[in-house]
Amino acid sequence: MNETIVMPKLGMTMTEGTITEWYKEVGDPVEKGEPVLTISSEKLNQDIEAPISGVLLKKHGEVEDELEVGAVIGVIGAEGETASTETKKVEQPLAEKSKIPESVSAATVAKPVKQASTKTRIFITPLARRMAERENLDIALIKGTGGNNRITKRDIERVLVNGVDVEVKATTERTTQAVSVDLNAVGEGLSPMRKAIARNMRGSLAQTAQLTLHRKANADPLIDFQKVLRKEIESGGLDVKLTLTVLIARATVLALQELKKMNSLYQDGQLTEFDEVHLGIATSLDDGLLVPVIKDAHQKTIGSLAKEMKDITEKARNGVVDGNLLSGSTFTITNLGASGIEYFTPILNAPETGILGVGAFQDELALAEDGAVKSVKKIPLSITFDHQIVDGATAAEFLTMLVGYIESPYRLVL
């Protein structure tokens, strides 16, 4: 009895994946649990393991082919056995009845934002695009049969035999060309992760009116507060790594609960403000960026935030983060302090309304109450926001609230 290998669902919104490499060829022996090929989605690369031991009997796709979730990729069975042609479908996880969509990143990674007009957007695989260019074919006259109506290698081969699709040609002639960013063409030649980042960044900038405000906060009270909590953690024998980033995250969550306009998503012409805070933490990787999400961050203590932030960022860097932890954020934090950067302009993790950039601490001289000169540590903060949704005064109010929590940190535990 042979077994099929199917395209897995790496995240709640994944609809198709791309074959990036085959480790085995037809006829090669495989052991159960041994990687047979690797696939990629917009966010993750993942090896697909053999469900049983045997021989790779058949491949249903080549490198750069895109297949829908649940589609058969290959068949494994006994040597000499006939490969089954039965199509196996993957059970789709039940989507939560929430309006929170999968986030994209500016500082991060997620699904492309919808264009103002989707009529002129053409989805095509990299391989199919190269074939079309080589054969001098107009892809606007080709009907895609892949996932999301994407043009695949098979569509190009069909057109080379039968000619362009008349139905698509007629539609194209009636459609005026809109001036917009062709996200499908963005990132060509890059790795799957970098391509996703490129598309998400361009999509975010194309669909939002982004503006960044900067402000410094006196970090000395927060540093002193951290020292107090660390002593309590040590004396209590607790396994908690309390960083200043954790405390800033806690301050951000509290400020977002006070000013819900900043904790909102704008998508499909609808603005939704949330009581819940699902906090995205931009995490740098060797070859890109991911934004794992702390769900229901508003319900977590400082200790819980610290443990979960450490857990999800380590999983992201090790490539083992679950796809569900990469979606659903309502606000994102990105920290470049370790790189020595003071201020920067983070790009929105659309369709979120705001993203907070945290810079490196700076030593400044200030006058004490007695007139003496003292050294003060300041922390630079940068808030990028969608000016379509909120005005500068609202974003400034958010920064004021955030600075208030940083400079009066005992409020973080009230």
VOLUMFI-655258 format. One record per residue (C-alpha): residue number from 0; residue in one letter; y, x, z. Coordinates in Angstrom, 1 decimal. Each point is the difference from the previous one (the first is absolute). Example, Ala and Ser with C-alpha at 12.3 -4.5 7.8 and 13.67 -1.06 7.14 Angstrom:
BEGIN
{pos=0	code=A	north=-4.5	east=12.3	up=7.8}
{pos=1	code=S	north=3.4	east=1.4	up=-0.7}
END
This chain:
BEGIN
{pos=0	code=M	north=0.0	east=0.0	up=0.0}
{pos=1	code=N	north=3.3	east=1.6	up=-1.0}
{pos=2	code=E	north=3.3	east=-0.3	up=1.8}
{pos=3	code=T	north=3.5	east=-0.3	up=-1.5}
{pos=4	code=I	north=3.1	east=2.0	up=1.0}
{pos=5	code=V	north=3.0	east=-2.3	up=0.0}
{pos=6	code=M	north=3.8	east=0.6	up=0.2}
{pos=7	code=P	north=0.9	east=-0.3	up=3.7}
{pos=8	code=K	north=3.0	east=-1.7	up=1.4}
{pos=9	code=L	north=2.0	east=2.7	up=1.8}
{pos=10	code=G	north=2.8	east=-2.3	up=1.1}
{pos=11	code=M	north=0.8	east=-3.7	up=0.3}
{pos=12	code=T	north=2.1	east=-0.1	up=-3.1}
{pos=13	code=M	north=-2.1	east=2.4	up=-2.2}
{pos=14	code=T	north=-1.1	east=-1.7	up=-3.2}
{pos=15	code=E	north=-1.3	east=3.0	up=-2.0}
{pos=16	code=G	north=-0.8	east=3.7	up=0.3}
{pos=17	code=T	north=-0.1	east=3.0	up=-2.3}
{pos=18	code=I	north=-3.0	east=2.3	up=-0.5}
{pos=19	code=T	north=1.4	east=3.5	up=0.6}
{pos=20	code=E	north=-3.2	east=2.1	up=-0.1}
{pos=21	code=W	north=-3.8	east=-0.4	up=-0.4}
{pos=22	code=Y	north=-2.0	east=2.4	up=2.1}
{pos=23	code=K	north=-3.3	east=-1.1	up=-1.7}
{pos=24	code=E	north=-1.0	east=-0.7	up=-3.6}
{pos=25	code=V	north=-2.6	east=-2.5	up=-1.2}
{pos=26	code=G	north=-3.5	east=1.4	up=0.9}
{pos=27	code=D	north=1.2	east=2.1	up=2.9}
{pos=28	code=P	north=-1.8	east=-0.6	up=3.3}
{pos=29	code=V	north=2.0	east=-1.3	up=3.0}
{pos=30	code=E	north=-0.7	east=-0.3	up=3.7}
{pos=31	code=K	north=1.1	east=-3.1	up=2.0}
{pos=32	code=G	north=3.4	east=0.7	up=1.5}
{pos=33	code=E	north=0.8	east=2.8	up=-2.6}
{pos=34	code=P	north=3.4	east=-0.3	up=-1.8}
{pos=35	code=V	north=-0.6	east=-1.2	up=-3.6}
{pos=36	code=L	north=3.6	east=-0.3	up=-1.2}
{pos=37	code=T	north=3.5	east=-0.2	up=1.3}
{pos=38	code=I	north=2.5	east=-2.9	up=-0.6}
{pos=39	code=S	north=3.7	east=-0.5	up=0.7}
{pos=40	code=S	north=2.2	east=-2.9	up=0.8}
{pos=41	code=E	north=3.8	east=0.1	up=0.2}
{pos=42	code=K	north=-0.4	east=1.4	up=3.5}
{pos=43	code=L	north=-3.3	east=1.7	up=0.6}
{pos=44	code=N	north=-2.6	east=2.2	up=-1.6}
{pos=45	code=Q	north=-3.6	east=-0.7	up=1.2}
{pos=46	code=D	north=-3.4	east=1.3	up=-0.8}
{pos=47	code=I	north=-2.6	east=-2.7	up=-0.8}
{pos=48	code=E	north=-3.4	east=0.7	up=1.5}
{pos=49	code=A	north=-3.5	east=-0.9	up=-1.3}
{pos=50	code=P	north=-1.4	east=-3.1	up=1.6}
{pos=51	code=I	north=-3.5	east=1.2	up=-0.5}
{pos=52	code=S	north=-1.9	east=3.2	up=-1.0}
{pos=53	code=G	north=-1.1	east=0.2	up=-3.6}
{pos=54	code=V	north=1.4	east=0.9	up=-3.4}
{pos=55	code=L	north=3.4	east=-1.0	up=-1.6}
{pos=56	code=L	north=-1.3	east=-2.4	up=-2.7}
{pos=57	code=K	north=3.3	east=-1.2	up=-1.5}
{pos=58	code=K	north=3.8	east=0.4	up=0.2}
{pos=59	code=H	north=2.2	east=-2.9	up=-0.7}
{pos=60	code=G	north=3.2	east=2.0	up=-0.3}
{pos=61	code=E	north=1.4	east=3.4	up=-0.8}
{pos=62	code=V	north=2.7	east=2.1	up=1.6}
{pos=63	code=E	north=3.4	east=-1.8	up=-0.1}
{pos=64	code=D	north=-1.6	east=-3.4	up=-0.6}
{pos=65	code=E	north=1.4	east=-2.7	up=2.3}
{pos=66	code=L	north=-2.4	east=-2.7	up=1.3}
{pos=67	code=E	north=0.6	east=-3.1	up=2.0}
{pos=68	code=V	north=-1.1	east=-0.1	up=3.6}
{pos=69	code=G	north=-3.6	east=-1.1	up=0.1}
{pos=70	code=A	north=-0.8	east=1.2	up=-3.5}
{pos=71	code=V	north=-3.1	east=2.1	up=-0.5}
{pos=72	code=I	north=0.7	east=3.7	up=-0.4}
{pos=73	code=G	north=-3.5	east=1.3	up=-0.2}
{pos=74	code=V	north=-3.7	east=-0.7	up=0.6}
{pos=75	code=I	north=-2.5	east=2.1	up=2.1}
{pos=76	code=G	north=-3.8	east=-0.5	up=-0.1}
{pos=77	code=A	north=-3.3	east=1.7	up=-0.5}
{pos=78	code=E	north=-0.4	east=2.5	up=-2.8}
{pos=79	code=G	north=-1.1	east=-1.8	up=-3.2}
{pos=80	code=E	north=1.1	east=-3.4	up=1.4}
{pos=81	code=T	north=2.1	east=-2.3	up=-2.2}
{pos=82	code=A	north=3.6	east=-0.4	up=1.4}
{pos=83	code=S	north=0.8	east=-3.6	up=1.1}
{pos=84	code=T	north=2.9	east=-1.5	up=-1.8}
{pos=85	code=E	north=0.7	east=-2.5	up=2.8}
{pos=86	code=T	north=3.6	east=0.0	up=1.2}
{pos=87	code=K	north=0.5	east=0.2	up=3.7}
{pos=88	code=K	north=3.1	east=-1.3	up=1.6}
{pos=89	code=V	north=1.5	east=1.3	up=3.2}
{pos=90	code=E	north=0.8	east=-2.5	up=2.7}
{pos=91	code=Q	north=3.8	east=-0.1	up=0.3}
{pos=92	code=P	north=1.4	east=0.2	up=3.5}
{pos=93	code=L	north=1.9	east=-3.1	up=1.1}
{pos=94	code=A	north=3.7	east=0.6	up=-0.4}
{pos=95	code=E	north=2.0	east=-0.9	up=3.1}
{pos=96	code=K	north=2.3	east=-3.0	up=-0.5}
{pos=97	code=S	north=3.1	east=2.1	up=0.2}
{pos=98	code=K	north=3.0	east=0.6	up=-2.2}
{pos=99	code=I	north=-0.2	east=3.7	up=0.8}
{pos=100	code=P	north=-0.9	east=1.8	up=-3.3}
{pos=101	code=E	north=-1.2	east=3.5	up=-0.4}
{pos=102	code=S	north=2.8	east=2.4	up=0.4}
{pos=103	code=V	north=1.2	east=2.7	up=-2.4}
{pos=104	code=S	north=1.6	east=3.1	up=0.8}
{pos=105	code=A	north=3.0	east=1.9	up=-0.5}
{pos=106	code=A	north=-1.0	east=2.1	up=2.7}
{pos=107	code=T	north=-3.4	east=-1.3	up=-0.8}
{pos=108	code=V	north=-2.7	east=-1.6	up=-2.1}
{pos=109	code=A	north=-0.8	east=-3.8	up=-0.9}
{pos=110	code=K	north=-0.1	east=-2.4	up=-2.9}
{pos=111	code=P	north=2.7	east=-0.1	up=-2.7}
{pos=112	code=V	north=2.8	east=-2.4	up=0.5}
{pos=113	code=K	north=0.1	east=-2.9	up=-2.5}
{pos=114	code=Q	north=2.5	east=0.4	up=-2.7}
{pos=115	code=A	north=2.8	east=-2.5	up=-0.5}
{pos=116	code=S	north=-1.7	east=-0.9	up=-3.3}
{pos=117	code=T	north=-3.7	east=0.7	up=-0.4}
{pos=118	code=K	north=-0.1	east=-1.3	up=-3.6}
{pos=119	code=T	north=0.6	east=3.4	up=-1.5}
{pos=120	code=R	north=-2.0	east=2.1	up=2.5}
{pos=121	code=I	north=-3.1	east=1.5	up=-1.6}
{pos=122	code=F	north=-3.0	east=1.2	up=2.1}
{pos=123	code=I	north=-2.1	east=2.7	up=-1.6}
{pos=124	code=T	north=-2.4	east=2.6	up=1.2}
{pos=125	code=P	north=1.0	east=3.7	up=-0.6}
{pos=126	code=L	north=-3.0	east=0.5	up=-2.3}
{pos=127	code=A	north=0.8	east=-3.1	up=-2.0}
{pos=128	code=R	north=3.7	east=1.1	up=-0.3}
{pos=129	code=R	north=-1.1	east=3.4	up=-1.4}
{pos=130	code=M	north=-2.3	east=-1.7	up=-2.5}
{pos=131	code=A	north=2.8	east=-2.4	up=-1.1}
{pos=132	code=E	north=2.4	east=2.9	up=-0.5}
{pos=133	code=R	north=-2.6	east=2.0	up=-2.0}
{pos=134	code=E	north=-0.7	east=-3.0	up=-2.2}
{pos=135	code=N	north=3.7	east=-1.0	up=-0.2}
{pos=136	code=L	north=-0.6	east=-3.5	up=1.4}
{pos=137	code=D	north=2.6	east=-2.3	up=1.4}
{pos=138	code=I	north=-1.3	east=-0.9	up=3.4}
{pos=139	code=A	north=2.3	east=-3.0	up=0.1}
{pos=140	code=L	north=-2.3	east=-1.6	up=-2.6}
{pos=141	code=I	north=-3.2	east=0.6	up=1.9}
{pos=142	code=K	north=-1.4	east=-2.5	up=2.5}
{pos=143	code=G	north=-1.4	east=1.6	up=3.1}
{pos=144	code=T	north=-3.3	east=-1.2	up=1.4}
{pos=145	code=G	north=-0.2	east=2.2	up=3.1}
{pos=146	code=G	north=1.1	east=-0.8	up=3.5}
{pos=147	code=N	north=3.6	east=-1.4	up=0.2}
{pos=148	code=N	north=-0.2	east=-0.4	up=-3.9}
{pos=149	code=R	north=0.0	east=3.8	up=-0.2}
{pos=150	code=I	north=-0.8	east=1.6	up=-3.4}
{pos=151	code=T	north=-3.1	east=2.1	up=0.2}
{pos=152	code=K	north=-1.9	east=2.4	up=-2.3}
{pos=153	code=R	north=-2.1	east=-2.9	up=-1.1}
{pos=154	code=D	north=3.1	east=-1.9	up=-1.1}
{pos=155	code=I	north=1.1	east=2.9	up=-2.1}
{pos=156	code=E	north=-3.4	east=0.3	up=-1.6}
{pos=157	code=R	north=0.0	east=-3.7	up=-0.8}
{pos=158	code=V	north=3.4	east=0.2	up=-1.7}
{pos=159	code=L	north=-1.1	east=3.0	up=-2.0}
{pos=160	code=V	north=-2.8	east=-2.2	up=-1.4}
{pos=161	code=N	north=1.6	east=-3.4	up=-0.2}
{pos=162	code=G	north=3.7	east=0.7	up=-0.1}
{pos=163	code=V	north=2.8	east=-1.0	up=2.5}
{pos=164	code=D	north=-0.2	east=-3.3	up=1.8}
{pos=165	code=V	north=1.9	east=-2.7	up=-1.9}
{pos=166	code=E	north=0.7	east=-2.1	up=3.1}
{pos=167	code=V	north=1.6	east=2.9	up=1.8}
{pos=168	code=K	north=2.0	east=0.9	up=-3.2}
{pos=169	code=A	north=1.4	east=-3.5	up=-0.2}
{pos=170	code=T	north=0.9	east=0.0	up=3.7}
{pos=171	code=T	north=1.7	east=3.4	up=-0.4}
{pos=172	code=E	north=2.1	east=-1.2	up=-2.9}
{pos=173	code=R	north=1.3	east=-2.9	up=2.1}
{pos=174	code=T	north=0.8	east=2.2	up=3.0}
{pos=175	code=T	north=3.3	east=1.9	up=0.3}
{pos=176	code=Q	north=-0.3	east=3.5	up=1.4}
{pos=177	code=A	north=1.4	east=0.3	up=3.6}
{pos=178	code=V	north=1.6	east=3.1	up=1.3}
{pos=179	code=S	north=-2.2	east=1.0	up=2.9}
{pos=180	code=V	north=-2.0	east=2.8	up=1.5}
{pos=181	code=D	north=-3.5	east=0.3	up=-1.6}
{pos=182	code=L	north=-1.9	east=0.8	up=3.1}
{pos=183	code=N	north=-3.2	east=0.3	up=-1.9}
{pos=184	code=A	north=1.4	east=3.0	up=-1.8}
{pos=185	code=V	north=1.3	east=1.7	up=3.1}
{pos=186	code=G	north=-2.1	east=2.9	up=1.4}
{pos=187	code=E	north=-2.1	east=0.7	up=-3.1}
{pos=188	code=G	north=-1.9	east=3.2	up=0.4}
{pos=189	code=L	north=0.3	east=0.1	up=3.8}
{pos=190	code=S	north=-2.9	east=-0.4	up=2.4}
{pos=191	code=P	north=-0.8	east=-3.7	up=1.0}
{pos=192	code=M	north=1.7	east=0.4	up=3.3}
{pos=193	code=R	north=3.2	east=1.6	up=-1.4}
{pos=194	code=K	north=0.0	east=-2.6	up=-2.8}
{pos=195	code=A	north=-0.1	east=-2.8	up=2.6}
{pos=196	code=I	north=2.8	east=1.7	up=1.9}
{pos=197	code=A	north=2.1	east=0.4	up=-3.2}
{pos=198	code=R	north=-0.5	east=-3.6	up=-1.0}
{pos=199	code=N	north=0.8	east=-1.3	up=3.5}
{pos=200	code=M	north=3.2	east=2.1	up=0.3}
{pos=201	code=R	north=1.3	east=-1.1	up=-3.4}
{pos=202	code=G	north=-1.0	east=-3.6	up=0.7}
{pos=203	code=S	north=1.8	east=0.0	up=3.3}
{pos=204	code=L	north=3.2	east=1.5	up=-1.4}
{pos=205	code=A	north=-0.1	east=-2.4	up=-3.0}
{pos=206	code=Q	north=-0.4	east=-3.1	up=2.0}
{pos=207	code=T	north=2.3	east=0.6	up=3.0}
{pos=208	code=A	north=3.6	east=0.9	up=0.8}
{pos=209	code=Q	north=-0.5	east=2.9	up=2.3}
{pos=210	code=L	north=2.6	east=1.5	up=2.3}
{pos=211	code=T	north=-0.4	east=2.5	up=2.9}
{pos=212	code=L	north=2.0	east=0.3	up=3.2}
{pos=213	code=H	north=-0.1	east=3.0	up=2.3}
{pos=214	code=R	north=0.6	east=0.4	up=3.7}
{pos=215	code=K	north=-0.9	east=2.4	up=2.9}
{pos=216	code=A	north=-1.3	east=-0.9	up=3.4}
{pos=217	code=N	north=0.1	east=2.1	up=3.2}
{pos=218	code=A	north=-3.6	east=0.9	up=0.4}
{pos=219	code=D	north=0.3	east=1.6	up=3.5}
{pos=220	code=P	north=-0.8	east=-3.2	up=1.9}
{pos=221	code=L	north=-3.0	east=-0.6	up=-2.2}
{pos=222	code=I	north=-1.3	east=3.6	up=0.5}
{pos=223	code=D	north=0.4	east=-0.4	up=3.8}
{pos=224	code=F	north=-1.8	east=-3.3	up=-0.1}
{pos=225	code=Q	north=-2.8	east=1.6	up=-2.0}
{pos=226	code=K	north=-0.4	east=2.7	up=2.7}
{pos=227	code=V	north=-0.3	east=-2.7	up=2.7}
{pos=228	code=L	north=-2.6	east=-2.0	up=-1.8}
{pos=229	code=R	north=-2.0	east=3.2	up=-0.9}
{pos=230	code=K	north=-0.2	east=0.8	up=3.7}
{pos=231	code=E	north=-1.2	east=-3.5	up=0.8}
{pos=232	code=I	north=-2.6	east=0.3	up=-2.8}
{pos=233	code=E	north=-1.2	east=3.4	up=1.2}
{pos=234	code=S	north=-0.2	east=-1.1	up=3.7}
{pos=235	code=G	north=-1.9	east=-3.2	up=-1.1}
{pos=236	code=G	north=-2.5	east=2.0	up=-2.1}
{pos=237	code=L	north=0.8	east=-2.1	up=-3.1}
{pos=238	code=D	north=-0.9	east=1.2	up=-3.5}
{pos=239	code=V	north=3.4	east=-0.8	up=-1.6}
{pos=240	code=K	north=2.0	east=2.3	up=-2.3}
{pos=241	code=L	north=3.6	east=-1.2	up=0.6}
{pos=242	code=T	north=2.3	east=1.3	up=-2.8}
{pos=243	code=L	north=3.6	east=-0.8	up=-0.5}
{pos=244	code=T	north=-0.9	east=-1.7	up=-3.2}
{pos=245	code=V	north=-2.1	east=-2.5	up=2.0}
{pos=246	code=L	north=3.0	east=-0.8	up=2.2}
{pos=247	code=I	north=2.2	east=-0.4	up=-3.1}
{pos=248	code=A	north=-2.6	east=-2.3	up=-1.5}
{pos=249	code=R	north=0.1	east=-2.1	up=3.2}
{pos=250	code=A	north=3.8	east=-0.1	up=-0.1}
{pos=251	code=T	north=-0.2	east=-1.1	up=-3.7}
{pos=252	code=V	north=-2.4	east=-2.8	up=0.8}
{pos=253	code=L	north=2.3	east=-1.4	up=2.7}
{pos=254	code=A	north=3.1	east=0.2	up=-2.2}
{pos=255	code=L	north=-1.9	east=-1.8	up=-2.8}
{pos=256	code=Q	north=-0.9	east=-2.8	up=2.4}
{pos=257	code=E	north=3.7	east=-0.4	up=0.9}
{pos=258	code=L	north=1.2	east=0.1	up=-3.6}
{pos=259	code=K	north=-2.7	east=-1.7	up=-2.1}
{pos=260	code=K	north=2.0	east=0.2	up=-3.2}
{pos=261	code=M	north=-1.1	east=3.6	up=-0.2}
{pos=262	code=N	north=-3.6	east=-1.0	up=0.6}
{pos=263	code=S	north=-0.4	east=-2.0	up=-3.2}
{pos=264	code=L	north=-1.5	east=0.0	up=-3.4}
{pos=265	code=Y	north=1.6	east=-1.2	up=-3.3}
{pos=266	code=Q	north=-2.5	east=-0.9	up=-2.6}
{pos=267	code=D	north=-0.3	east=-2.5	up=-2.8}
{pos=268	code=G	north=3.4	east=-1.4	up=0.7}
{pos=269	code=Q	north=-0.8	east=-0.7	up=3.6}
{pos=270	code=L	north=1.3	east=1.7	up=3.2}
{pos=271	code=T	north=-2.3	east=-0.1	up=3.0}
{pos=272	code=E	north=1.1	east=1.2	up=3.4}
{pos=273	code=F	north=-2.8	east=0.9	up=2.5}
{pos=274	code=D	north=-0.4	east=-0.2	up=3.7}
{pos=275	code=E	north=-2.9	east=2.5	up=-0.2}
{pos=276	code=V	north=0.7	east=3.6	up=-0.7}
{pos=277	code=H	north=-2.6	east=1.8	up=-2.1}
{pos=278	code=L	north=1.2	east=3.6	up=0.0}
{pos=279	code=G	north=-0.7	east=2.4	up=-2.9}
{pos=280	code=I	north=-0.1	east=3.7	up=0.8}
{pos=281	code=A	north=0.6	east=2.2	up=-3.0}
{pos=282	code=T	north=-2.6	east=2.8	up=0.1}
{pos=283	code=S	north=0.2	east=3.0	up=-2.3}
{pos=284	code=L	north=-3.2	east=1.4	up=-1.6}
{pos=285	code=D	north=-0.7	east=3.1	up=-2.0}
{pos=286	code=D	north=0.2	east=-1.9	up=-3.3}
{pos=287	code=G	north=2.2	east=-3.0	up=0.9}
{pos=288	code=L	north=0.9	east=-2.6	up=2.5}
{pos=289	code=L	north=-1.6	east=-2.9	up=1.8}
{pos=290	code=V	north=1.5	east=-2.6	up=2.3}
{pos=291	code=P	north=-2.6	east=-1.2	up=2.5}
{pos=292	code=V	north=1.1	east=-3.1	up=2.0}
{pos=293	code=I	north=0.0	east=-0.7	up=3.7}
{pos=294	code=K	north=-0.7	east=-3.8	up=0.1}
{pos=295	code=D	north=1.8	east=-2.1	up=2.6}
{pos=296	code=A	north=1.9	east=3.0	up=1.3}
{pos=297	code=H	north=2.2	east=-2.3	up=2.1}
{pos=298	code=Q	north=-3.0	east=-0.8	up=2.2}
{pos=299	code=K	north=-0.8	east=3.6	up=0.8}
{pos=300	code=T	north=1.0	east=2.1	up=2.9}
{pos=301	code=I	north=1.4	east=3.5	up=-0.4}
{pos=302	code=G	north=-3.5	east=1.4	up=0.8}
{pos=303	code=S	north=-1.7	east=-2.3	up=-2.5}
{pos=304	code=L	north=2.6	east=0.9	up=-2.7}
{pos=305	code=A	north=-0.6	east=3.7	up=0.6}
{pos=306	code=K	north=-3.8	east=-0.3	up=-0.3}
{pos=307	code=E	north=0.1	east=-2.2	up=-3.1}
{pos=308	code=M	north=2.6	east=2.1	up=-1.7}
{pos=309	code=K	north=-2.1	east=3.2	up=0.6}
{pos=310	code=D	north=-3.1	east=-1.8	up=-1.2}
{pos=311	code=I	north=1.3	east=-1.5	up=-3.2}
{pos=312	code=T	north=1.9	east=3.1	up=-1.1}
{pos=313	code=E	north=-3.0	east=2.2	up=0.5}
{pos=314	code=K	north=-2.2	east=-2.4	up=-2.0}
{pos=315	code=A	north=2.6	east=0.0	up=-2.8}
{pos=316	code=R	north=0.1	east=3.8	up=-0.1}
{pos=317	code=N	north=-3.8	east=0.3	up=0.0}
{pos=318	code=G	north=-0.4	east=-2.7	up=-2.7}
{pos=319	code=V	north=-2.0	east=-2.4	up=2.1}
{pos=320	code=V	north=2.6	east=-2.6	up=0.7}
{pos=321	code=D	north=-1.2	east=-3.6	up=-0.7}
{pos=322	code=G	north=1.8	east=-1.7	up=-3.0}
{pos=323	code=N	north=1.0	east=-2.9	up=2.3}
{pos=324	code=L	north=2.1	east=2.4	up=2.1}
{pos=325	code=L	north=2.1	east=0.9	up=-3.0}
{pos=326	code=S	north=1.4	east=-3.5	up=-0.5}
{pos=327	code=G	north=2.1	east=-2.6	up=1.8}
{pos=328	code=S	north=2.9	east=2.1	up=1.4}
{pos=329	code=T	north=3.3	east=-1.8	up=0.6}
{pos=330	code=F	north=2.0	east=3.2	up=0.7}
{pos=331	code=T	north=-0.6	east=3.7	up=-0.5}
{pos=332	code=I	north=0.9	east=3.2	up=1.8}
{pos=333	code=T	north=0.0	east=3.4	up=-1.7}
{pos=334	code=N	north=0.7	east=3.2	up=2.0}
{pos=335	code=L	north=1.0	east=3.3	up=-1.7}
{pos=336	code=G	north=1.1	east=1.6	up=3.3}
{pos=337	code=A	north=-2.9	east=2.5	up=-0.2}
{pos=338	code=S	north=1.4	east=1.3	up=-3.3}
{pos=339	code=G	north=3.4	east=0.7	up=1.5}
{pos=340	code=I	north=1.7	east=-2.8	up=-2.0}
{pos=341	code=E	north=3.0	east=-1.7	up=1.7}
{pos=342	code=Y	north=0.9	east=-2.9	up=-2.2}
{pos=343	code=F	north=-1.6	east=-1.4	up=-3.1}
{pos=344	code=T	north=-0.2	east=-3.2	up=-2.0}
{pos=345	code=P	north=-3.5	east=-1.5	up=0.3}
{pos=346	code=I	north=-1.0	east=-2.4	up=-2.7}
{pos=347	code=L	north=-0.9	east=-3.5	up=1.0}
{pos=348	code=N	north=-3.7	east=-0.9	up=0.5}
{pos=349	code=A	north=0.6	east=-3.1	up=-2.1}
{pos=350	code=P	north=-0.1	east=-2.9	up=0.5}
{pos=351	code=E	north=1.2	east=1.0	up=3.5}
{pos=352	code=T	north=3.7	east=-0.4	up=0.8}
{pos=353	code=G	north=0.4	east=3.3	up=1.9}
{pos=354	code=I	north=-1.5	east=3.5	up=0.6}
{pos=355	code=L	north=1.1	east=2.4	up=2.8}
{pos=356	code=G	north=0.2	east=3.7	up=-0.6}
{pos=357	code=V	north=-0.1	east=2.4	up=3.0}
{pos=358	code=G	north=1.3	east=3.5	up=-0.3}
{pos=359	code=A	north=-0.2	east=3.2	up=2.0}
{pos=360	code=F	north=1.7	east=0.4	up=3.3}
{pos=361	code=Q	north=3.3	east=1.8	up=-0.1}
{pos=362	code=D	north=1.8	east=1.9	up=2.8}
{pos=363	code=E	north=3.7	east=-0.9	up=0.3}
{pos=364	code=L	north=2.7	east=0.8	up=2.5}
{pos=365	code=A	north=1.6	east=-2.9	up=2.0}
{pos=366	code=L	north=2.3	east=-0.4	up=2.9}
{pos=367	code=A	north=-1.5	east=-1.1	up=3.3}
{pos=368	code=E	north=1.8	east=-2.5	up=2.3}
{pos=369	code=D	north=1.4	east=2.9	up=2.0}
{pos=370	code=G	north=1.5	east=1.5	up=-3.1}
{pos=371	code=A	north=-2.6	east=2.8	up=-0.3}
{pos=372	code=V	north=-1.6	east=0.8	up=-3.3}
{pos=373	code=K	north=-3.8	east=-0.7	up=-0.2}
{pos=374	code=S	north=-2.7	east=0.0	up=-2.7}
{pos=375	code=V	north=-1.4	east=-3.3	up=-1.1}
{pos=376	code=K	north=-2.9	east=-0.7	up=-2.2}
{pos=377	code=K	north=0.7	east=-2.6	up=-2.7}
{pos=378	code=I	north=-2.5	east=-1.8	up=-2.2}
{pos=379	code=P	north=1.0	east=-1.0	up=-3.5}
{pos=380	code=L	north=-1.0	east=-3.4	up=-1.2}
{pos=381	code=S	north=0.2	east=-1.5	up=-3.5}
{pos=382	code=I	north=-0.6	east=-3.6	up=-0.8}
{pos=383	code=T	north=-0.5	east=-1.1	up=-3.6}
{pos=384	code=F	north=0.3	east=-3.7	up=-0.6}
{pos=385	code=D	north=0.0	east=-2.5	up=-2.8}
{pos=386	code=H	north=3.6	east=-1.1	up=-0.5}
{pos=387	code=Q	north=-1.2	east=-3.1	up=-1.7}
{pos=388	code=I	north=-1.4	east=-1.2	up=3.4}
{pos=389	code=V	north=2.3	east=1.4	up=2.6}
{pos=390	code=D	north=3.5	east=1.5	up=0.0}
{pos=391	code=G	north=1.1	east=3.4	up=1.4}
{pos=392	code=A	north=1.2	east=-1.6	up=3.2}
{pos=393	code=T	north=-3.5	east=-1.4	up=0.7}
{pos=394	code=A	north=-1.6	east=3.4	up=-0.6}
{pos=395	code=A	north=2.7	east=1.7	up=2.1}
{pos=396	code=E	north=-0.8	east=-2.5	up=2.8}
{pos=397	code=F	north=-3.7	east=0.9	up=-0.2}
{pos=398	code=L	north=0.9	east=3.7	up=0.4}
{pos=399	code=T	north=2.2	east=-0.8	up=2.9}
{pos=400	code=M	north=-2.9	east=-1.9	up=1.7}
{pos=401	code=L	north=-2.4	east=2.9	up=-0.7}
{pos=402	code=V	north=2.4	east=2.6	up=1.3}
{pos=403	code=G	north=0.4	east=-2.2	up=3.2}
{pos=404	code=Y	north=-3.7	east=0.2	up=0.7}
{pos=405	code=I	north=-0.1	east=3.8	up=-0.7}
{pos=406	code=E	north=2.9	east=0.7	up=2.3}
{pos=407	code=S	north=-1.2	east=-2.4	up=2.7}
{pos=408	code=P	north=-3.8	east=0.6	up=-0.3}
{pos=409	code=Y	north=-1.1	east=-1.8	up=3.1}
{pos=410	code=R	north=0.6	east=-3.2	up=-1.8}
{pos=411	code=L	north=-3.0	east=0.9	up=-2.1}
{pos=412	code=V	north=-2.3	east=-1.0	up=2.9}
{pos=413	code=L	north=1.9	east=-3.1	up=1.1}
END
